[in-house]
Amino acid sequence: MKHQITLWIAGLVALFGMSSCLEIEQVITLKKDGSGTITEEVVMGAQIVAMLEGLPAGANAENPFADLHNVEKYKAKAADFGKGVVYSRMEKIERNGGKGVKVTYTFEDINNVVLSPGSAMDDFDKEGKGVKDDPLKFAYAGGVLTVTVPEPAEGEESAEKEAPGDLEVNPDDPAMQAMMAQMFKGMKISTKLVAATGIQKADATYVKDDTVTLMLMDFDEIMKNPNGLKALQKMEGAKRAEIAEALKGVKGVEVETKKEIRIKLK
C-alpha cells in the first residue's frame, strides 16, 4: 500500500475538485473447477458526472469519463490479470444519478491469475508516480485455494520526497479532517473473492458467508473516526504487523495482513 493512499487522494482532488463520490469494486468469483470471472465495477457519483459531462470537448484528454465506455481499453487490460484472462463484456451502470461501468473478464485457471487489490485506482494515477505493489498470487488444487499476499512495496528514497504542489494531509488538523470527510463522502474501494459453491473453511481475516474481503476502504466509515485518517497514513510503507496494529478499532478499513490464506470450497 506504500504511497498509494496519498496518491489516490492527490489524484482524485486534482481530477474532481472537492467531491470524489466514487465506488470501485473488484470481485474474483471462483468455481469449483478452478475457472471463474473477474469483475471491476466503477461508478462515479452524480456530482462528478455532472461536472465531467459539462467539460468542453477539448478537455477530453484530461477527462477520465471520456473513455469510460472504451471497450478496446478493457480488452487490452485483460492481460494485466494474467495468462489466459480474456475480456468478456462491459455493462453500463446508471444509479442514483451516478454513472459507471461493470467490466467482466473470464479465466479458465486461477493459478495463472494475478491481481493487486485496489489496482482499478491506477487509472487515476495518470502520471504513474505510484510505487506498485506486487500482486496477489493464487494456487488452487483439490478444492483448496491458497492466496499469497506479498509484502507492501518499498519505494526508493527519492520517492519519499514531495514535489511542489503535492497535497499535505495533517490528520490532527480538525479543518483538514472536515475537508477530507466532505471530499470523500460516498467513496468506497474494495477487492473481494467469492466462492461460487460456498466456503467450507477459510483462515482469512475477513470472511462472511461465501466472500473473503481482501481489501476494503469505506471512507464514510473511516472519516467518522478521528483516528481513521491517521490509521491510513500509518499503513503507508508499513509491514504486516504494523498494518494490523494500525487497523485495530478502525471501522471502514479491512486489509488482509496474513502472508498466506487458505480457502476450502464446498
Backbone bond lengths (Angstrom), bond angles and torsions (degrees), N, CA, C in turn:
res aa  C-N    CA-C-N  psi(-1)  N-CA   C-N-CA  omega(-1)  CA-C   N-CA-C  phi
1 M - - - 1.463 - - 1.526 111.95 -
2 K 1.329 118.02 -0.05 1.454 120.78 -174.10 1.514 111.58 -56.32
3 H 1.317 116.56 130.38 1.471 125.67 177.95 1.525 114.29 71.59
4 Q 1.331 118.98 -23.15 1.457 119.74 -170.65 1.516 112.41 -63.56
5 I 1.334 117.33 -42.12 1.461 119.74 -175.82 1.519 110.63 -62.65
6 T 1.340 116.70 -48.09 1.459 119.82 179.47 1.518 111.20 -62.26
7 L 1.332 116.85 -39.80 1.464 120.16 -179.69 1.517 111.48 -67.73
8 W 1.318 117.50 -38.60 1.466 119.97 176.20 1.517 109.97 -59.35
9 I 1.347 115.87 -46.15 1.457 120.25 -179.30 1.522 110.70 -60.34
10 A 1.329 116.19 -50.36 1.461 119.93 -178.17 1.524 111.52 -63.76
11 G 1.341 116.18 -42.66 1.455 119.72 -178.95 1.512 113.05 -65.26
12 L 1.312 116.44 -41.91 1.459 119.79 -179.58 1.515 111.82 -68.77
13 V 1.333 116.51 -38.09 1.463 119.35 177.10 1.521 109.98 -62.68
14 A 1.342 116.32 -42.96 1.464 120.00 -179.32 1.520 111.67 -64.26
15 L 1.334 116.79 -37.70 1.459 120.42 -176.65 1.517 113.61 -80.43
16 F 1.334 115.75 -42.46 1.451 119.40 -168.24 1.520 114.87 -113.50
17 G 1.319 118.10 -2.90 1.455 119.82 -179.63 1.507 111.63 76.32
18 M 1.341 117.01 -130.26 1.456 120.57 -169.83 1.528 114.12 -95.69
19 S 1.303 118.82 7.36 1.463 119.11 177.72 1.517 109.55 -142.92
20 S 1.321 116.94 122.06 1.458 120.70 -174.77 1.516 112.49 -126.06
21 C 1.329 116.05 44.80 1.462 120.33 177.71 1.526 108.60 -59.60
22 L 1.318 115.63 109.32 1.454 121.05 -172.18 1.522 108.26 -150.96
23 E 1.320 117.00 132.01 1.457 121.35 177.00 1.524 109.03 -120.07
24 I 1.329 115.78 126.24 1.457 121.31 179.05 1.521 108.40 -129.79
25 E 1.330 116.13 125.79 1.461 120.16 -179.70 1.522 110.18 -133.74
26 Q 1.320 115.87 126.98 1.463 122.70 172.66 1.524 107.72 -108.67
27 V 1.320 117.09 132.72 1.463 120.81 179.29 1.530 109.51 -135.21
28 I 1.330 115.81 124.57 1.462 121.38 169.80 1.521 106.96 -99.17
29 T 1.316 117.05 122.38 1.461 121.42 176.35 1.522 108.24 -109.55
30 L 1.331 115.95 119.51 1.463 121.67 -175.07 1.523 111.01 -107.82
31 K 1.327 115.50 128.57 1.466 121.45 175.00 1.531 109.67 -90.50
32 K 1.316 115.90 165.69 1.467 120.58 -176.53 1.527 112.25 -63.05
33 D 1.347 117.49 -27.91 1.468 120.33 -178.33 1.524 113.11 -84.80
34 G 1.340 117.71 3.03 1.467 121.18 177.43 1.514 114.58 94.38
35 S 1.323 116.62 -7.07 1.466 120.21 176.49 1.525 109.13 -89.95
36 G 1.329 115.87 176.16 1.459 117.56 178.29 1.510 113.14 166.87
37 T 1.313 114.81 -159.87 1.468 121.12 -177.69 1.523 110.71 -134.40
38 I 1.316 114.49 156.55 1.462 122.94 168.84 1.522 106.06 -121.49
39 T 1.306 117.32 126.42 1.463 119.92 175.75 1.519 109.45 -119.32
40 E 1.317 115.37 141.72 1.463 122.17 173.07 1.525 107.76 -124.71
41 E 1.310 115.58 121.32 1.461 121.10 179.33 1.518 108.86 -115.82
42 V 1.319 115.99 124.07 1.463 122.39 178.56 1.520 107.93 -124.04
43 V 1.329 116.65 120.59 1.461 121.40 179.48 1.522 109.18 -127.76
44 M 1.325 116.24 121.63 1.458 122.28 176.40 1.518 109.30 -93.95
45 G 1.325 116.51 137.62 1.454 121.71 -177.63 1.515 113.40 -66.93
46 A 1.331 115.21 165.87 1.463 121.30 -175.16 1.521 112.28 -57.71
47 Q 1.336 117.34 -38.66 1.461 120.13 -177.57 1.520 111.44 -67.08
48 I 1.339 116.51 -41.20 1.466 120.29 177.47 1.523 110.31 -64.94
49 V 1.331 116.29 -44.83 1.467 120.70 -179.25 1.520 110.87 -58.26
50 A 1.329 116.70 -45.69 1.462 120.50 -179.88 1.521 111.06 -61.33
51 M 1.335 116.29 -40.00 1.458 120.16 -179.30 1.525 111.44 -68.63
52 L 1.348 116.77 -46.42 1.452 120.29 -176.41 1.520 112.25 -70.01
53 E 1.335 117.31 -37.60 1.457 119.59 178.75 1.517 111.17 -69.72
54 G 1.321 116.99 -19.12 1.455 120.78 179.02 1.510 113.88 -87.50
55 L 1.348 117.10 -4.61 1.456 119.82 179.51 1.526 110.38 -69.92
56 P 1.335 118.11 146.80 1.467 120.78 176.98 1.517 110.73 -66.17
57 A 1.316 115.98 157.90 1.468 121.32 -176.31 1.515 112.34 -56.35
58 G 1.318 116.92 -35.74 1.460 120.93 -178.31 1.503 113.66 -67.50
59 A 1.324 117.52 -11.17 1.458 120.84 -178.52 1.520 112.24 -90.19
60 N 1.332 117.77 1.51 1.463 120.46 -174.73 1.519 113.29 -58.16
61 A 1.333 117.65 -30.69 1.457 120.52 -178.26 1.519 111.60 -62.37
62 E 1.340 117.37 -27.83 1.456 121.40 -179.89 1.524 111.43 -106.87
63 N 1.304 116.77 12.41 1.456 121.23 -173.32 1.530 110.30 -107.10
64 P 1.357 118.47 107.76 1.463 119.90 -178.22 1.516 113.05 -66.33
65 F 1.330 117.39 -13.88 1.458 121.91 179.14 1.526 110.83 -79.51
66 A 1.345 116.15 -20.89 1.458 120.80 -173.23 1.527 112.62 -64.33
67 D 1.337 117.92 -36.98 1.471 119.33 -178.03 1.524 111.84 -111.22
68 L 1.322 116.56 24.43 1.460 120.95 -179.13 1.523 111.79 -60.14
69 H 1.330 116.73 -31.62 1.462 121.28 -178.11 1.531 111.89 -106.83
70 N 1.316 115.98 24.52 1.459 121.83 -178.87 1.531 109.78 -81.65
71 V 1.310 116.56 97.08 1.460 121.81 -176.40 1.522 111.72 -60.90
72 E 1.326 117.62 -38.65 1.461 120.84 -178.34 1.529 111.23 -61.06
73 K 1.321 116.56 -34.64 1.467 120.61 177.60 1.524 110.46 -62.00
74 Y 1.312 116.53 -42.57 1.460 120.59 -178.39 1.531 111.52 -72.59
75 K 1.318 117.07 -34.54 1.464 119.84 176.44 1.526 110.32 -62.14
76 A 1.333 116.02 -41.55 1.462 120.29 179.35 1.527 111.33 -69.01
77 K 1.319 116.08 -33.29 1.466 120.77 -177.19 1.524 112.37 -68.86
78 A 1.324 118.13 -22.65 1.467 121.54 -177.36 1.520 111.92 -53.89
79 A 1.333 116.61 -36.94 1.466 120.44 -178.73 1.521 112.30 -63.56
80 D 1.329 117.74 -24.78 1.463 121.19 179.61 1.522 112.10 -65.84
81 F 1.336 116.87 -20.49 1.464 120.96 -177.83 1.527 113.03 -91.30
82 G 1.334 116.65 1.35 1.451 119.31 175.82 1.519 114.17 115.81
83 K 1.324 114.98 170.91 1.461 122.47 -177.83 1.524 110.96 -62.97
84 G 1.322 115.49 131.55 1.453 120.39 175.46 1.511 115.31 86.42
85 V 1.328 117.65 -1.76 1.466 120.21 177.20 1.524 108.31 -83.97
86 V 1.331 116.81 129.41 1.465 120.46 -177.06 1.526 110.43 -129.09
87 Y 1.318 114.05 150.07 1.467 121.08 175.69 1.524 109.50 -66.81
88 S 1.336 116.84 137.01 1.463 121.15 178.69 1.522 112.24 -110.85
89 R 1.338 116.47 -55.37 1.468 118.54 -176.65 1.528 110.41 -165.33
90 M 1.337 113.78 163.02 1.459 121.69 175.32 1.521 108.50 -128.01
91 E 1.324 116.08 132.93 1.460 121.47 178.33 1.524 109.19 -119.59
92 K 1.326 116.56 132.16 1.456 120.75 176.71 1.526 109.45 -78.83
93 I 1.323 115.06 143.68 1.463 121.07 -179.26 1.521 109.44 -122.10
94 E 1.321 116.55 133.84 1.463 122.48 169.96 1.522 106.82 -130.67
95 R 1.348 116.23 117.69 1.455 120.05 -173.40 1.521 110.66 -145.85
96 N 1.319 115.99 120.03 1.470 121.75 177.49 1.532 112.57 52.33
97 G 1.323 115.96 39.94 1.455 120.45 179.80 1.509 114.01 85.71
98 G 1.328 116.36 -11.88 1.457 120.57 178.22 1.518 111.21 -90.55
99 K 1.322 116.31 164.60 1.458 121.37 179.81 1.521 109.73 -136.49
100 G 1.312 114.98 153.01 1.450 118.92 178.95 1.511 111.54 -174.53
101 V 1.329 115.01 -162.61 1.458 121.12 179.87 1.525 110.11 -142.05
102 K 1.313 114.21 154.56 1.459 121.43 169.23 1.519 106.45 -123.00
103 V 1.327 115.84 118.38 1.462 121.13 -177.43 1.525 108.63 -110.40
104 T 1.325 115.96 131.58 1.460 121.31 -178.23 1.524 110.50 -114.41
105 Y 1.330 114.93 131.92 1.463 122.91 175.09 1.531 107.57 -118.68
106 T 1.318 117.42 152.08 1.462 120.70 179.08 1.527 110.42 -120.97
107 F 1.329 115.18 153.20 1.463 120.71 175.18 1.527 108.73 -141.77
108 E 1.332 115.48 151.66 1.465 121.28 179.31 1.523 112.08 -96.11
109 D 1.334 117.02 -22.16 1.467 120.52 -176.09 1.524 109.37 -145.66
110 I 1.326 116.66 111.07 1.461 120.21 -176.93 1.528 112.17 -65.96
111 N 1.332 117.44 -16.24 1.461 119.99 177.14 1.527 111.90 -62.04
112 N 1.315 117.04 -21.57 1.468 121.29 -179.79 1.526 113.27 -97.41
113 V 1.331 116.97 0.03 1.467 121.22 -175.93 1.525 110.90 -87.58
114 V 1.330 116.32 140.28 1.462 122.68 172.15 1.528 107.51 -130.32
115 L 1.329 115.52 144.06 1.462 118.98 -177.93 1.520 109.92 -155.12
116 S 1.318 116.58 133.18 1.464 122.04 173.37 1.520 108.21 -101.73
117 P 1.346 118.22 118.83 1.469 119.94 179.67 1.523 111.88 -54.83
118 G 1.326 115.51 131.36 1.460 119.98 179.61 1.509 114.47 80.01
119 S 1.349 117.38 6.82 1.467 120.03 -175.68 1.519 113.00 -64.70
120 A 1.332 117.93 -17.60 1.466 119.84 176.46 1.520 111.21 -61.93
121 M 1.342 116.61 -21.99 1.462 120.32 178.66 1.521 112.20 -72.72
122 D 1.345 117.22 -14.19 1.460 119.55 -179.41 1.523 112.10 -60.95
123 D 1.329 117.12 -23.42 1.465 120.49 178.30 1.520 111.50 -62.71
124 F 1.338 117.03 -21.04 1.459 120.79 -179.07 1.525 111.86 -94.66
125 D 1.329 117.16 -4.22 1.464 121.88 175.87 1.522 107.39 -99.06
126 K 1.325 115.75 69.47 1.460 121.32 -171.55 1.525 112.92 -62.27
127 E 1.344 117.68 -28.54 1.455 120.30 -177.49 1.521 111.88 -86.19
128 G 1.319 117.16 -6.71 1.459 120.32 177.84 1.506 113.67 65.10
129 K 1.337 117.62 32.66 1.457 120.44 -176.45 1.522 112.40 -82.11
130 G 1.319 117.50 -15.31 1.456 119.98 -173.61 1.517 112.69 -72.24
131 V 1.326 116.24 147.19 1.446 121.63 171.75 1.521 107.06 -83.52
132 K 1.317 116.87 119.02 1.459 120.28 -173.10 1.527 110.59 -80.56
133 D 1.326 115.99 134.44 1.450 120.92 173.90 1.524 109.53 -74.88
134 D 1.344 116.67 149.59 1.452 119.93 170.85 1.530 108.04 -65.59
135 P 1.327 117.30 149.35 1.468 119.19 -176.72 1.525 112.76 -79.45
136 L 1.328 115.05 163.48 1.455 121.09 168.80 1.524 108.34 -66.13
137 K 1.333 115.99 148.83 1.460 120.27 175.17 1.525 108.58 -122.65
138 F 1.325 115.32 146.52 1.452 120.88 -173.79 1.531 110.64 -122.49
139 A 1.331 115.85 136.61 1.465 121.98 174.55 1.526 107.26 -131.45
140 Y 1.326 115.59 120.94 1.470 120.26 -174.48 1.520 110.46 -126.07
141 A 1.320 115.42 126.39 1.462 121.04 177.32 1.523 108.61 -159.83
142 G 1.330 116.34 141.56 1.447 120.96 176.00 1.513 114.73 59.51
143 G 1.328 116.60 29.93 1.457 120.20 179.02 1.514 114.66 78.87
144 V 1.341 116.62 7.29 1.466 120.84 179.47 1.526 109.51 -117.05
145 L 1.320 116.18 126.15 1.462 122.22 177.79 1.522 109.30 -102.13
146 T 1.331 115.97 126.32 1.462 121.70 173.72 1.520 108.13 -107.56
147 V 1.318 116.12 124.07 1.463 121.67 179.13 1.520 107.91 -109.17
148 T 1.327 116.50 121.45 1.462 121.68 177.41 1.517 108.89 -95.92
149 V 1.329 115.12 123.13 1.464 121.87 -177.80 1.525 108.18 -104.26
150 P 1.338 118.99 114.21 1.464 121.10 -176.74 1.518 112.23 -71.98
151 E 1.325 114.67 161.65 1.456 119.40 172.42 1.529 109.00 -64.68
152 P 1.341 118.00 148.38 1.468 120.18 175.97 1.523 110.54 -55.93
153 A 1.337 115.83 146.24 1.463 121.28 -177.09 1.511 111.33 -65.00
154 E 1.324 115.06 144.90 1.459 121.74 174.95 1.513 108.12 -106.10
155 G 1.337 117.24 133.55 1.454 121.13 179.45 1.502 111.57 -99.76
156 E 1.314 116.15 165.58 1.453 120.69 174.47 1.512 109.72 -71.03
157 E 1.320 116.08 157.59 1.456 120.75 -178.78 1.511 111.66 -57.48
158 S 1.338 116.52 -36.46 1.460 119.58 -178.26 1.515 111.77 -66.79
159 A 1.336 115.78 -25.13 1.457 118.56 -179.07 1.512 111.55 -70.87
160 E 1.352 116.74 -16.85 1.451 120.38 -179.12 1.521 111.79 -74.46
161 K 1.330 116.89 -22.39 1.452 120.45 -175.00 1.517 110.52 -75.86
162 E 1.300 116.26 133.34 1.452 120.38 -179.52 1.517 110.53 -82.85
163 A 1.309 115.58 136.61 1.453 120.40 175.96 1.514 109.18 -80.57
164 P 1.341 117.16 155.31 1.461 119.40 177.56 1.517 110.50 -56.29
165 G 1.327 116.12 133.50 1.455 120.63 178.89 1.508 114.12 91.81
166 D 1.369 117.47 -6.97 1.461 119.15 176.87 1.521 109.98 -63.15
167 L 1.321 115.49 147.47 1.454 120.87 -178.74 1.519 110.32 -72.33
168 E 1.327 117.35 128.46 1.453 122.57 175.39 1.518 108.44 -101.58
169 V 1.324 116.04 124.97 1.452 121.24 -177.08 1.518 109.08 -113.56
170 N 1.330 116.97 115.02 1.457 122.76 177.58 1.525 108.26 -107.18
171 P 1.346 117.90 103.15 1.464 120.37 -175.50 1.520 113.79 -68.64
172 D 1.335 117.68 -12.61 1.466 120.83 179.86 1.524 112.52 -90.06
173 D 1.320 117.03 -4.68 1.460 121.61 -178.39 1.532 108.92 -90.62
174 P 1.349 118.72 113.84 1.470 120.92 -179.02 1.524 112.88 -57.00
175 A 1.335 116.48 -37.25 1.463 119.58 179.22 1.526 110.63 -65.14
176 M 1.343 115.96 -39.34 1.460 120.26 177.96 1.526 110.31 -65.90
177 Q 1.338 117.01 -41.03 1.459 120.69 178.60 1.527 110.98 -60.28
178 A 1.332 116.10 -43.40 1.464 120.49 -179.82 1.526 110.90 -65.45
179 M 1.335 116.38 -40.35 1.459 120.68 179.78 1.527 110.67 -65.62
180 M 1.338 116.05 -43.34 1.458 119.83 -179.51 1.526 111.08 -65.56
181 A 1.333 116.74 -38.96 1.463 120.41 179.17 1.522 110.89 -60.77
182 Q 1.332 116.41 -39.29 1.464 120.54 179.06 1.527 110.93 -71.46
183 M 1.338 115.84 -42.26 1.458 120.67 -178.44 1.526 112.01 -60.82
184 F 1.328 116.14 -40.26 1.457 119.93 -172.56 1.523 113.42 -106.70
185 K 1.315 116.07 21.38 1.458 120.54 176.16 1.529 109.60 -60.80
186 G 1.310 116.03 125.54 1.459 120.62 178.54 1.511 115.05 82.48
187 M 1.336 118.17 2.84 1.460 120.53 -177.95 1.528 110.57 -86.47
188 K 1.329 115.35 132.49 1.459 120.25 -177.86 1.524 109.52 -147.94
189 I 1.326 116.43 131.66 1.460 122.49 -179.52 1.523 107.91 -128.48
190 S 1.331 117.71 131.77 1.460 118.73 -179.72 1.523 111.74 -149.52
191 T 1.338 114.72 152.41 1.457 122.92 172.76 1.523 107.18 -132.80
192 K 1.328 116.28 123.85 1.465 120.71 -174.79 1.525 110.91 -132.81
193 L 1.317 114.32 157.61 1.456 121.49 174.40 1.526 108.06 -122.70
194 V 1.322 116.16 126.74 1.464 121.78 -177.28 1.524 109.51 -116.34
195 A 1.325 116.29 129.86 1.463 121.47 174.63 1.523 107.97 -89.76
196 A 1.318 116.52 115.84 1.469 120.79 -174.09 1.525 112.30 -61.29
197 T 1.331 116.92 -31.89 1.464 120.66 -178.75 1.522 112.52 -98.82
198 G 1.320 116.61 3.36 1.457 120.90 -178.71 1.523 112.37 98.23
199 I 1.329 116.38 163.61 1.464 122.71 -179.25 1.529 109.52 -107.61
200 Q 1.318 115.46 124.42 1.465 120.26 176.26 1.527 110.79 -82.64
201 K 1.353 115.01 -41.80 1.463 120.20 -179.01 1.520 108.69 -158.49
202 A 1.326 117.61 143.63 1.462 121.65 178.13 1.521 109.34 -153.52
203 D 1.341 116.31 143.79 1.463 120.30 177.08 1.529 111.99 -106.77
204 A 1.328 116.58 16.35 1.467 120.89 177.26 1.524 109.95 -67.32
205 T 1.324 115.96 158.03 1.464 121.08 -177.85 1.520 111.79 -71.04
206 Y 1.331 116.73 -38.19 1.466 120.81 -174.73 1.530 109.90 -121.43
207 V 1.319 116.54 98.84 1.464 122.53 -178.52 1.518 109.29 -128.10
208 K 1.329 116.05 133.22 1.462 120.89 174.52 1.520 108.38 -145.57
209 D 1.322 116.00 119.62 1.467 122.20 -179.02 1.529 110.20 55.51
210 D 1.338 118.07 -118.42 1.466 120.89 -177.42 1.528 112.71 -98.84
211 T 1.340 117.28 15.53 1.468 121.53 -171.60 1.525 112.40 -124.11
212 V 1.335 115.32 133.71 1.463 122.69 171.86 1.524 107.58 -110.58
213 T 1.326 116.73 123.97 1.462 120.59 177.33 1.522 108.77 -90.39
214 L 1.323 116.27 120.84 1.455 122.00 179.20 1.522 111.43 -92.41
215 M 1.328 116.37 -31.38 1.455 121.35 177.97 1.520 109.36 -158.67
216 L 1.331 116.09 134.14 1.461 121.49 176.61 1.515 108.89 -145.21
217 M 1.328 116.43 132.55 1.461 122.41 171.31 1.517 108.03 -133.86
218 D 1.316 116.05 104.65 1.457 123.31 177.93 1.525 106.69 -105.18
219 F 1.334 116.04 99.26 1.461 119.92 -169.97 1.522 113.25 -68.22
220 D 1.319 118.57 -25.43 1.463 119.54 175.16 1.525 110.20 -61.67
221 E 1.331 116.10 -44.02 1.463 120.56 178.98 1.524 111.30 -71.16
222 I 1.332 116.21 -40.99 1.466 120.29 -178.73 1.518 111.29 -59.62
223 M 1.332 116.43 -44.32 1.454 120.55 -174.61 1.527 113.17 -75.86
224 K 1.340 117.47 -10.96 1.461 119.61 174.14 1.528 110.93 -72.22
225 N 1.313 115.76 -22.58 1.459 122.26 -178.32 1.525 109.17 -98.26
226 P 1.342 118.71 121.23 1.469 120.72 179.69 1.526 112.77 -56.00
227 N 1.344 116.76 -25.42 1.461 120.18 -179.70 1.528 112.49 -95.85
228 G 1.334 117.14 3.82 1.454 120.11 -176.64 1.514 113.39 -62.77
229 L 1.328 116.65 -50.00 1.461 120.90 -179.53 1.523 110.81 -65.04
230 K 1.319 115.92 -37.37 1.461 120.46 178.77 1.532 110.31 -63.70
231 A 1.335 116.32 -38.82 1.465 120.30 178.63 1.523 111.15 -63.35
232 L 1.336 117.06 -39.59 1.462 120.36 178.22 1.518 110.99 -62.32
233 Q 1.331 116.40 -41.73 1.460 119.48 -179.93 1.525 111.41 -65.92
234 K 1.328 116.95 -35.37 1.462 120.45 179.05 1.523 111.36 -66.09
235 M 1.324 117.11 -25.17 1.456 121.10 -179.21 1.516 112.41 -71.79
236 E 1.309 118.50 -24.59 1.460 121.74 -174.39 1.524 110.29 -69.14
237 G 1.333 116.09 117.70 1.449 120.96 178.71 1.509 113.96 77.52
238 A 1.342 117.93 5.38 1.458 121.18 -176.20 1.526 111.30 -84.75
239 K 1.328 115.08 158.57 1.458 121.51 174.78 1.528 109.40 -85.15
240 R 1.335 115.44 173.99 1.460 120.73 -175.64 1.525 112.87 -54.45
241 A 1.330 115.90 -51.31 1.465 119.90 -176.60 1.520 111.16 -63.44
242 E 1.335 116.38 -36.45 1.466 120.64 -179.65 1.525 110.64 -68.83
243 I 1.329 116.52 -38.93 1.464 120.30 178.00 1.527 110.10 -64.94
244 A 1.335 116.17 -45.98 1.463 120.31 179.63 1.522 110.86 -58.72
245 E 1.335 116.81 -40.89 1.464 121.18 179.57 1.522 110.73 -67.10
246 A 1.332 116.84 -41.17 1.467 121.05 -178.31 1.524 111.57 -64.93
247 L 1.326 117.18 -28.85 1.464 121.07 -175.38 1.524 113.81 -86.01
248 K 1.311 117.35 -9.20 1.466 120.03 -178.54 1.526 110.94 -60.30
249 G 1.319 115.88 124.21 1.459 120.74 176.75 1.516 114.91 78.75
250 V 1.328 117.88 3.71 1.467 121.01 -179.29 1.528 108.87 -102.38
251 K 1.317 116.82 110.81 1.456 121.39 178.37 1.527 110.10 -79.12
252 G 1.315 115.21 149.05 1.460 119.90 176.83 1.509 114.00 95.23
253 V 1.355 117.99 -5.82 1.463 121.08 178.25 1.522 108.90 -127.00
254 E 1.312 116.04 125.02 1.456 121.71 174.29 1.524 107.66 -134.52
255 V 1.326 116.76 119.68 1.461 121.91 179.28 1.522 107.84 -134.88
256 E 1.320 117.15 124.11 1.462 120.06 178.94 1.527 109.45 -67.53
257 T 1.331 116.46 123.12 1.466 121.04 -176.77 1.524 112.97 -111.06
258 K 1.334 117.90 -4.22 1.461 119.66 177.26 1.525 110.10 -74.51
259 K 1.329 116.17 148.08 1.460 120.57 179.69 1.518 111.08 -67.19
260 E 1.329 116.18 -38.05 1.460 121.59 177.76 1.519 109.80 -139.68
261 I 1.313 115.52 144.46 1.462 120.08 171.72 1.522 108.16 -129.92
262 R 1.328 115.29 150.07 1.468 120.39 -179.66 1.520 109.63 -123.88
263 I 1.314 114.53 136.48 1.462 121.37 -178.07 1.523 108.40 -129.25
264 K 1.321 116.53 118.86 1.466 120.82 177.85 1.519 108.70 -98.83
265 L 1.320 116.12 121.16 1.460 120.94 -179.10 1.526 111.03 -80.73
266 K 1.320 115.33 150.01 1.465 120.18 175.31 1.525 110.21 -71.60
